[in-house]
Amino acid sequence: MSKPRMLDLCCGLGGWTDGFLAAGYYCIGVDSEPQPAYKGDELSIADIRELVGERFQDISAILASPPCDEFSRFRQPWLRRKGHLPAPDMSIVEACYRLRDEIQPAFFLLENVRSAQYFLGQATIAREPYYFWGDALLIPRVMHRQKQSYGSNQKAERAKIPFDLAYSIALSIRG
């Protein structure tokens, strides 16, 4: 029996991938920058806005964590006081949904920050500080390091999905 295949969009350091690998998935990461610490089976350095879904065969799950910087900044009062901030660029989020529609996996989940709800609508599930849109399932509350405890030079670590969260989701959808 072959391994189920997952696609980790905007994979960064591979938080989703780490949990899914442990649950027995074949993991394909996509990021716009090289990720030397990525441990998945494949890593594609590409702009996801230019990807075509037919490139990915037999994907059973898509997990996406588009950059949250613009969503986070938009809700910070000290930045709003300085003048009108432009709305966040939604093109990466839109590409995640487009790839979902093209690939039609059995499971899709997009993760971002609370303030993304102003642009994406109410999250399907919220587990502070993580907010999820997509297929509903029971997501456990997991212990995590407070994002504020990471230094400004640890942006990738701050954004990484905790192993326990990714692993529990992988197990629950694997069946």
C-alpha positions as CSV (number, residue, x, y, z in Angstrom):
1,M,0.0,0.0,0.0
2,S,1.4,3.4,-1.0
3,K,1.7,6.3,1.4
4,P,-0.9,9.0,1.2
5,R,0.5,12.2,-0.3
6,M,0.2,15.7,1.2
7,L,1.0,19.1,-0.2
8,D,2.5,21.6,2.2
9,L,1.9,25.1,0.6
10,C,4.1,27.9,1.9
11,C,5.9,25.2,3.9
12,G,8.7,27.3,5.5
13,L,10.6,25.1,7.9
14,G,8.0,22.3,7.4
15,G,5.9,22.2,10.6
16,W,3.0,20.6,8.8
17,T,5.4,18.2,7.0
18,D,7.1,17.1,10.2
19,G,3.8,15.9,11.7
20,F,2.5,14.3,8.5
21,L,5.8,12.5,7.9
22,A,5.6,11.0,11.4
23,A,2.0,9.8,10.5
24,G,3.3,8.0,7.4
25,Y,2.6,10.5,4.6
26,Y,4.7,11.3,1.6
27,C,5.2,15.1,1.9
28,I,5.7,17.6,-0.9
29,G,6.6,21.1,0.3
30,V,6.3,24.3,-1.8
31,D,7.9,27.6,-0.8
32,S,9.2,30.6,-2.6
33,E,12.6,30.4,-0.9
34,P,15.1,27.6,-0.3
35,Q,14.4,25.8,3.0
36,P,17.5,23.9,4.0
37,A,15.8,22.6,7.2
38,Y,12.8,21.1,5.3
39,K,12.7,17.3,5.9
40,G,9.9,16.3,3.5
41,D,10.2,13.9,0.6
42,E,10.2,16.7,-2.0
43,L,10.7,20.4,-1.9
44,S,9.7,22.7,-4.8
45,I,11.0,26.2,-4.8
46,A,8.3,28.1,-6.7
47,D,5.8,30.9,-6.5
48,I,2.5,29.0,-5.7
49,R,0.6,31.6,-7.6
50,E,2.2,30.1,-10.8
51,L,1.7,26.4,-9.9
52,V,-0.7,24.3,-11.8
53,G,-2.7,21.7,-9.9
54,E,-2.3,18.9,-12.6
55,R,1.4,18.9,-11.6
56,F,0.4,17.2,-8.4
57,Q,-1.0,13.7,-8.7
58,D,-2.9,11.7,-6.0
59,I,-2.7,14.4,-3.3
60,S,-5.0,13.4,-0.4
61,A,-4.4,16.5,1.8
62,I,-3.3,20.1,1.2
63,L,-2.2,22.1,4.2
64,A,-1.4,25.8,3.6
65,S,0.1,28.5,5.8
66,P,0.3,31.6,3.7
67,P,2.4,34.5,5.1
68,C,0.6,36.3,7.9
69,D,2.7,39.5,8.1
70,E,0.3,41.7,6.2
71,F,-2.7,40.4,8.1
72,S,-1.0,40.9,11.4
73,R,0.2,44.5,10.6
74,F,-3.2,45.5,9.3
75,R,-4.8,45.1,12.8
76,Q,-2.0,46.8,14.8
77,P,-3.4,50.1,16.1
78,W,0.0,51.9,16.2
79,L,0.4,51.3,12.5
80,R,-3.2,52.2,11.6
81,R,-2.8,55.6,13.4
82,K,0.0,56.5,11.1
83,G,-2.3,56.5,8.1
84,H,-4.3,54.2,5.9
85,L,-2.7,50.8,5.4
86,P,-3.4,49.0,2.2
87,A,-5.4,45.8,2.4
88,P,-3.2,42.7,2.4
89,D,-2.2,41.1,-0.8
90,M,-4.6,38.1,-1.1
91,S,-3.0,36.5,-4.2
92,I,-1.2,33.8,-2.2
93,V,-4.4,32.9,-0.3
94,E,-6.3,32.9,-3.6
95,A,-3.7,30.5,-5.1
96,C,-4.1,28.1,-2.2
97,Y,-7.8,27.9,-2.8
98,R,-7.3,27.7,-6.6
99,L,-4.9,24.7,-6.1
100,R,-7.5,23.1,-3.8
101,D,-10.1,23.4,-6.5
102,E,-7.8,22.0,-9.2
103,I,-6.4,19.1,-7.2
104,Q,-9.5,18.3,-5.2
105,P,-7.9,16.6,-2.2
106,A,-10.0,14.7,0.3
107,F,-8.8,17.3,3.0
108,F,-7.9,21.0,2.8
109,L,-6.8,23.3,5.7
110,L,-5.5,26.8,5.5
111,E,-3.9,28.3,8.7
112,N,-3.3,31.9,9.5
113,V,-3.6,34.5,12.3
114,R,-6.8,35.9,13.9
115,S,-6.7,39.2,12.0
116,A,-6.9,37.2,8.7
117,Q,-10.6,36.8,9.5
118,Y,-11.2,40.4,8.5
119,F,-10.3,39.3,4.9
120,L,-11.1,35.5,4.8
121,G,-14.2,35.5,6.9
122,Q,-14.9,33.7,10.1
123,A,-12.4,30.9,10.7
124,T,-13.8,27.3,10.6
125,I,-11.8,26.5,13.8
126,A,-9.8,28.6,16.2
127,R,-7.1,27.3,18.5
128,E,-5.2,30.4,19.7
129,P,-3.0,31.5,18.2
130,Y,-3.9,29.4,15.1
131,Y,-7.0,30.0,13.0
132,F,-8.1,27.5,10.3
133,W,-10.2,27.7,7.2
134,G,-11.3,24.6,5.3
135,D,-12.4,21.2,6.2
136,A,-13.7,20.9,9.8
137,L,-12.4,18.4,12.2
138,L,-11.6,18.2,15.9
139,I,-8.4,20.0,16.4
140,P,-6.8,19.5,19.8
141,R,-5.5,22.3,21.9
142,V,-1.7,22.0,22.0
143,M,0.9,23.6,24.2
144,H,3.0,26.0,22.2
145,R,5.7,28.5,22.7
146,Q,4.3,32.0,22.8
147,K,5.2,33.6,19.5
148,Q,6.3,36.8,21.4
149,S,9.1,34.7,23.0
150,Y,10.9,34.4,19.6
151,G,13.3,37.2,18.6
152,S,12.7,39.3,15.5
153,N,15.4,37.2,13.7
154,Q,13.4,34.0,14.3
155,K,10.5,34.8,12.0
156,A,10.5,31.3,10.5
157,E,10.5,29.6,13.9
158,R,7.6,31.8,15.1
159,A,5.6,30.8,12.1
160,K,6.2,27.1,12.3
161,I,3.2,24.8,13.0
162,P,3.9,22.8,16.2
163,F,4.6,19.1,15.7
164,D,1.8,17.9,18.1
165,L,-0.8,19.9,16.1
166,A,0.3,18.7,12.7
167,Y,0.7,15.1,13.9
168,S,-2.7,15.0,15.5
169,I,-4.4,16.3,12.3
170,A,-2.5,13.9,10.1
171,L,-3.6,11.0,12.2
172,S,-7.2,12.1,12.4
173,I,-7.6,12.5,8.6
174,R,-5.6,9.4,7.7
175,G,-8.3,7.2,9.1
